[in-house]
Amino acid sequence: MPTTSNPPTIIANWKMNPSSAENAIALAKTIDAAAKKYKNVVVGIAPAFPHIGILPKTKSVWLGAQDVFWTDEIGRASCRE
């Protein structure tokens, strides 16, 4: 693996999942616990908008946001035409 000043980065894009606030909090806590095991990896989550404000604060997982796209098709996150 090439040496770089940027650590490996993993971002979990939740799309419109999970379906409930309770499940979102549980998933965020699970990801946080796993992220603490990997000090040299940047871990982030990009939850659905309704879940952004309810997630627990953490120092090991970055919080991202998603935007919207005009198409009716699904699975087009971060796509630009």
Number of C-alpha atoms within 10 A of each C-alpha: 3 3 6 7 5 9 11 10 10 14 14 13 16 16 15 11 13 16 10 10 15 12 13 22 17 14 14 19 17 11 17 21 14 13 19 14 10 11 10 12 16 16 21 20 20 18 23 19 13 11 20 17 9 11 17 12 13 12 9 19 22 15 17 14 12 15 9 9 13 6 7 7 7 8 8 13 12 9 8 6 2
